[in-house]
Each structure stands twice: as C-alpha cells, then as structure tokens.
Amino acid sequence: MTTANETAATNWLALGQYFAIKRQFPQARATYQRVIDTYTNPTDKPYREQALRALRDLDILNPPTPTTNP
C-alpha cells in the first residue's frame, strides 16, 4: 500500500507528464522541479530520479533558450 506522500509524488509526476503532452513546457518544468525540491526523503529517491529524467527529456523536446547579457 502506498503512502499519501508516494501518491502525491506520483500525482505531481502525472501532472508534469500532462503538461508535456499538451506542450506546456514551462508548466511541466516547474512541476518536475517541484517534485525534486519537495520530495527529499531517501524513500522518495525514485520520484526525484524520474523527475530529473523528465526534465532532461523536456530539454530535448524544447531546449531552454540561452539568456544573453547585453
């Protein structure tokens, strides 16, 4: 049986995937970053790793634009 914490992490990952499918890349990035920042317990490592992989995949689908200073 999963804990409420595991269910919440899974739901956040699903939301990130939804945003990516809908091509709402900034929202997807923010959602995956939230998983990384929020779920810091050792038992949450699989969720953080999945979010990191998703962020790398988003960088392939929609590379971040480089910022330049004038």
N, CA, C and O atoms as a GROMACS GRO file, in nm:
protein
  280
    1MET      N    1   0.085  -0.118   0.000
    1MET     CA    2   0.000   0.000   0.000
    1MET      C    3   0.089   0.124   0.000
    1MET      O    4   0.184   0.133   0.077
    2THR      N    5   0.057   0.217  -0.084
    2THR     CA    6   0.139   0.338  -0.092
    2THR      C    7   0.096   0.438   0.013
    2THR      O    8  -0.019   0.442   0.056
    3THR      N    9   0.192   0.518   0.053
    3THR     CA   10   0.162   0.623   0.150
    3THR      C   11   0.104   0.744   0.078
    3THR      O   12   0.109   0.753  -0.045
    4ALA      N   13   0.051   0.835   0.155
    4ALA     CA   14  -0.003   0.958   0.096
    4ALA      C   15   0.107   1.035   0.025
    4ALA      O   16   0.084   1.096  -0.079
    5ASN      N   17   0.228   1.032   0.082
    5ASN     CA   18   0.342   1.102   0.022
    5ASN      C   19   0.376   1.043  -0.116
    5ASN      O   20   0.400   1.117  -0.211
    6GLU      N   21   0.377   0.911  -0.125
    6GLU     CA   22   0.406   0.846  -0.253
    6GLU      C   23   0.298   0.876  -0.356
    6GLU      O   24   0.327   0.899  -0.473
    7THR      N   25   0.174   0.875  -0.312
    7THR     CA   26   0.063   0.906  -0.402
    7THR      C   27   0.073   1.049  -0.452
    7THR      O   28   0.049   1.076  -0.570
    8ALA      N   29   0.107   1.141  -0.363
    8ALA     CA   30   0.120   1.281  -0.403
    8ALA      C   31   0.232   1.297  -0.505
    8ALA      O   32   0.216   1.368  -0.605
    9ALA      N   33   0.346   1.234  -0.481
    9ALA     CA   34   0.458   1.244  -0.575
    9ALA      C   35   0.418   1.188  -0.711
    9ALA      O   36   0.450   1.246  -0.815
   10THR      N   37   0.350   1.076  -0.710
   10THR     CA   38   0.303   1.016  -0.836
   10THR      C   39   0.207   1.109  -0.909
   10THR      O   40   0.213   1.122  -1.031
   11ASN      N   41   0.120   1.174  -0.834
   11ASN     CA   42   0.025   1.268  -0.896
   11ASN      C   43   0.097   1.388  -0.957
   11ASN      O   44   0.060   1.433  -1.065
   12TRP      N   45   0.199   1.441  -0.888
   12TRP     CA   46   0.275   1.553  -0.943
   12TRP      C   47   0.347   1.511  -1.071
   12TRP      O   48   0.352   1.586  -1.168
   13LEU      N   49   0.404   1.390  -1.072
   13LEU     CA   50   0.471   1.342  -1.193
   13LEU      C   51   0.370   1.328  -1.307
   13LEU      O   52   0.402   1.361  -1.422
   14ALA      N   53   0.252   1.280  -1.277
   14ALA     CA   54   0.148   1.267  -1.380
   14ALA      C   55   0.107   1.404  -1.433
   14ALA      O   56   0.081   1.420  -1.553
   15LEU      N   57   0.100   1.502  -1.345
   15LEU     CA   58   0.065   1.637  -1.389
   15LEU      C   59   0.174   1.693  -1.481
   15LEU      O   60   0.143   1.756  -1.582
   16GLY      N   61   0.299   1.670  -1.447
   16GLY     CA   62   0.409   1.713  -1.533
   16GLY      C   63   0.400   1.648  -1.670
   16GLY      O   64   0.422   1.713  -1.772
   17GLN      N   65   0.366   1.519  -1.672
   17GLN     CA   66   0.351   1.449  -1.799
   17GLN      C   67   0.235   1.507  -1.880
   17GLN      O   68   0.246   1.523  -2.001
   18TYR      N   69   0.126   1.539  -1.813
   18TYR     CA   70   0.012   1.601  -1.881
   18TYR      C   71   0.054   1.732  -1.947
   18TYR      O   72   0.022   1.757  -2.063
   19PHE      N   73   0.126   1.816  -1.871
   19PHE     CA   74   0.170   1.944  -1.927
   19PHE      C   75   0.262   1.922  -2.047
   19PHE      O   76   0.254   1.995  -2.146
   20ALA      N   77   0.350   1.823  -2.039
   20ALA     CA   78   0.441   1.796  -2.150
   20ALA      C   79   0.363   1.750  -2.274
   20ALA      O   80   0.392   1.793  -2.385
   21ILE      N   81   0.265   1.665  -2.254
   21ILE     CA   82   0.184   1.617  -2.367
   21ILE      C   83   0.109   1.734  -2.432
   21ILE      O   84   0.096   1.739  -2.554
   22LYS      N   85   0.061   1.826  -2.350
   22LYS     CA   86  -0.011   1.943  -2.401
   22LYS      C   87   0.084   2.053  -2.449
   22LYS      O   88   0.040   2.162  -2.484
   23ARG      N   89   0.214   2.024  -2.450
   23ARG     CA   90   0.319   2.116  -2.496
   23ARG      C   91   0.323   2.244  -2.413
   23ARG      O   92   0.357   2.351  -2.463
   24GLN      N   93   0.290   2.232  -2.287
   24GLN     CA   94   0.300   2.343  -2.192
   24GLN      C   95   0.430   2.321  -2.114
   24GLN      O   96   0.429   2.286  -1.996
   25PHE      N   97   0.541   2.343  -2.184
   25PHE     CA   98   0.672   2.306  -2.130
   25PHE      C   99   0.713   2.383  -2.005
   25PHE      O  100   0.770   2.322  -1.915
   26PRO      N  101   0.687   2.513  -1.994
   26PRO     CA  102   0.724   2.581  -1.869
   26PRO      C  103   0.652   2.523  -1.747
   26PRO      O  104   0.712   2.508  -1.640
   27GLN      N  105   0.525   2.491  -1.763
   27GLN     CA  106   0.449   2.434  -1.652
   27GLN      C  107   0.501   2.294  -1.619
   27GLN      O  108   0.509   2.256  -1.502
   28ALA      N  109   0.536   2.217  -1.722
   28ALA     CA  110   0.590   2.083  -1.698
   28ALA      C  111   0.722   2.092  -1.622
   28ALA      O  112   0.744   2.018  -1.526
   29ARG      N  113   0.810   2.184  -1.666
   29ARG     CA  114   0.938   2.200  -1.596
   29ARG      C  115   0.917   2.238  -1.450
   29ARG      O  116   0.983   2.184  -1.361
   30ALA      N  117   0.827   2.332  -1.426
   30ALA     CA  118   0.801   2.376  -1.288
   30ALA      C  119   0.745   2.261  -1.204
   30ALA      O  120   0.780   2.248  -1.086
   31THR      N  121   0.662   2.180  -1.262
   31THR     CA  122   0.603   2.068  -1.188
   31THR      C  123   0.709   1.965  -1.153
   31THR      O  124   0.714   1.917  -1.040
   32TYR      N  125   0.795   1.931  -1.249
   32TYR     CA  126   0.901   1.834  -1.220
   32TYR      C  127   1.000   1.891  -1.119
   32TYR      O  128   1.049   1.819  -1.033
   33GLN      N  129   1.029   2.020  -1.129
   33GLN     CA  130   1.120   2.082  -1.033
   33GLN      C  131   1.060   2.078  -0.893
   33GLN      O  132   1.131   2.063  -0.794
   34ARG      N  133   0.930   2.093  -0.885
   34ARG     CA  134   0.862   2.086  -0.754
   34ARG      C  135   0.882   1.948  -0.691
   34ARG      O  136   0.906   1.938  -0.570
   35VAL      N  137   0.873   1.843  -0.771
   35VAL     CA  138   0.896   1.708  -0.719
   35VAL      C  139   1.037   1.697  -0.664
   35VAL      O  140   1.058   1.643  -0.555
   36ILE      N  141   1.134   1.748  -0.738
   36ILE     CA  142   1.274   1.741  -0.695
   36ILE      C  143   1.294   1.818  -0.566
   36ILE      O  144   1.364   1.771  -0.476
   37ASP      N  145   1.234   1.935  -0.556
   37ASP     CA  146   1.254   2.021  -0.439
   37ASP      C  147   1.175   1.975  -0.316
   37ASP      O  148   1.219   1.995  -0.203
   38THR      N  149   1.060   1.914  -0.338
   38THR     CA  150   0.970   1.882  -0.227
   38THR      C  151   0.997   1.745  -0.166
   38THR      O  152   0.994   1.730  -0.044
   39TYR      N  153   1.022   1.647  -0.249
   39TYR     CA  154   1.033   1.509  -0.201
   39TYR      C  155   1.181   1.474  -0.181
   39TYR      O  156   1.246   1.421  -0.270
   40THR      N  157   1.230   1.505  -0.062
   40THR     CA  158   1.374   1.493  -0.034
   40THR      C  159   1.410   1.375   0.055
   40THR      O  160   1.528   1.353   0.081
   41ASN      N  161   1.313   1.299   0.102
   41ASN     CA  162   1.343   1.183   0.186
   41ASN      C  163   1.411   1.074   0.103
   41ASN      O  164   1.389   1.065  -0.018
   42PRO      N  165   1.494   0.992   0.168
   42PRO     CA  166   1.559   0.883   0.093
   42PRO      C  167   1.459   0.790   0.024
   42PRO      O  168   1.488   0.736  -0.083
   43THR      N  169   1.343   0.771   0.083
   43THR     CA  170   1.243   0.683   0.020
   43THR      C  171   1.180   0.746  -0.103
   43THR      O  172   1.115   0.677  -0.182
   44ASP      N  173   1.198   0.876  -0.120
   44ASP     CA  174   1.142   0.948  -0.236
   44ASP      C  175   1.237   0.952  -0.354
   44ASP      O  176   1.206   1.012  -0.457
   45LYS      N  177   1.353   0.890  -0.341
   45LYS     CA  178   1.455   0.898  -0.446
   45LYS      C  179   1.403   0.856  -0.584
   45LYS      O  180   1.435   0.923  -0.683
   46PRO      N  181   1.326   0.748  -0.596
   46PRO     CA  182   1.276   0.711  -0.730
   46PRO      C  183   1.194   0.822  -0.797
   46PRO      O  184   1.199   0.838  -0.919
   47TYR      N  185   1.119   0.896  -0.718
   47TYR     CA  186   1.037   1.004  -0.774
   47TYR      C  187   1.125   1.120  -0.820
   47TYR      O  188   1.101   1.179  -0.925
   48ARG      N  189   1.228   1.153  -0.740
   48ARG     CA  190   1.322   1.258  -0.780
   48ARG      C  191   1.395   1.219  -0.907
   48ARG      O  192   1.412   1.300  -0.998
   49GLU      N  193   1.438   1.093  -0.915
   49GLU     CA  194   1.509   1.047  -1.034
   49GLU      C  195   1.419   1.052  -1.157
   49GLU      O  196   1.464   1.090  -1.266
   50GLN      N  197   1.294   1.015  -1.141
   50GLN     CA  198   1.201   1.021  -1.254
   50GLN      C  199   1.180   1.166  -1.299
   50GLN      O  200   1.172   1.193  -1.418
   51ALA      N  201   1.170   1.257  -1.203
   51ALA     CA  202   1.154   1.398  -1.237
   51ALA      C  203   1.278   1.452  -1.308
   51ALA      O  204   1.266   1.530  -1.402
   52LEU      N  205   1.396   1.411  -1.264
   52LEU     CA  206   1.519   1.454  -1.331
   52LEU      C  207   1.525   1.402  -1.474
   52LEU      O  208   1.562   1.476  -1.565
   53ARG      N  209   1.487   1.276  -1.494
   53ARG     CA  210   1.484   1.222  -1.630
   53ARG      C  211   1.384   1.299  -1.716
   53ARG      O  212   1.410   1.327  -1.833
   54ALA      N  213   1.270   1.332  -1.659
   54ALA     CA  214   1.168   1.406  -1.733
   54ALA      C  215   1.219   1.545  -1.772
   54ALA      O  216   1.192   1.592  -1.882
   55LEU      N  217   1.293   1.610  -1.682
   55LEU     CA  218   1.349   1.741  -1.715
   55LEU      C  219   1.449   1.729  -1.830
   55LEU      O  220   1.451   1.814  -1.919
   56ARG      N  221   1.531   1.625  -1.828
   56ARG     CA  222   1.625   1.605  -1.939
   56ARG      C  223   1.550   1.580  -2.070
   56ARG      O  224   1.589   1.631  -2.175
   57ASP      N  225   1.442   1.503  -2.063
   57ASP     CA  226   1.362   1.479  -2.183
   57ASP      C  227   1.299   1.609  -2.234
   57ASP      O  228   1.292   1.631  -2.355
   58LEU      N  229   1.253   1.693  -2.143
   58LEU     CA  230   1.196   1.822  -2.184
   58LEU      C  231   1.301   1.908  -2.253
   58LEU      O  232   1.270   1.981  -2.348
   59ASP      N  233   1.426   1.901  -2.206
   59ASP     CA  234   1.532   1.978  -2.270
   59ASP      C  235   1.556   1.932  -2.413
   59ASP      O  236   1.599   2.010  -2.497
   60ILE      N  237   1.527   1.805  -2.441
   60ILE     CA  238   1.539   1.755  -2.578
   60ILE      C  239   1.420   1.804  -2.661
   60ILE      O  240   1.437   1.850  -2.774
   61LEU      N  241   1.300   1.792  -2.604
   61LEU     CA  242   1.179   1.833  -2.677
   61LEU      C  243   1.172   1.983  -2.699
   61LEU      O  244   1.127   2.029  -2.804
   62ASN      N  245   1.215   2.058  -2.600
   62ASN     CA  246   1.203   2.204  -2.603
   62ASN      C  247   1.324   2.262  -2.531
   62ASN      O  248   1.317   2.293  -2.412
   63PRO      N  249   1.437   2.278  -2.604
   63PRO     CA  250   1.558   2.327  -2.538
   63PRO      C  251   1.536   2.464  -2.474
   63PRO      O  252   1.471   2.550  -2.533
   64PRO      N  253   1.592   2.483  -2.354
   64PRO     CA  254   1.581   2.615  -2.292
   64PRO      C  255   1.654   2.718  -2.377
   64PRO      O  256   1.760   2.689  -2.434
   65THR      N  257   1.599   2.837  -2.384
   65THR     CA  258   1.663   2.942  -2.463
   65THR      C  259   1.777   3.002  -2.381
   65THR      O  260   1.759   3.033  -2.263
   66PRO      N  261   1.893   3.019  -2.443
   66PRO     CA  262   2.004   3.079  -2.369
   66PRO      C  263   1.978   3.226  -2.342
   66PRO      O  264   1.925   3.298  -2.427
   67THR      N  265   2.014   3.269  -2.224
   67THR     CA  266   1.999   3.410  -2.190
   67THR      C  267   2.132   3.479  -2.216
   67THR      O  268   2.238   3.428  -2.182
   68THR      N  269   2.123   3.596  -2.276
   68THR     CA  270   2.244   3.672  -2.304
   68THR      C  271   2.235   3.806  -2.233
   68THR      O  272   2.128   3.867  -2.225
   69ASN      N  273   2.347   3.849  -2.184
   69ASN     CA  274   2.353   3.980  -2.119
   69ASN      C  275   2.410   4.080  -2.218
   69ASN      O  276   2.515   4.055  -2.277
   70PRO      N  277   2.344   4.193  -2.238
   70PRO     CA  278   2.394   4.292  -2.335
   70PRO      C  279   2.523   4.357  -2.289
   70PRO      O  280   2.578   4.441  -2.359
   0.00000   0.00000   0.00000
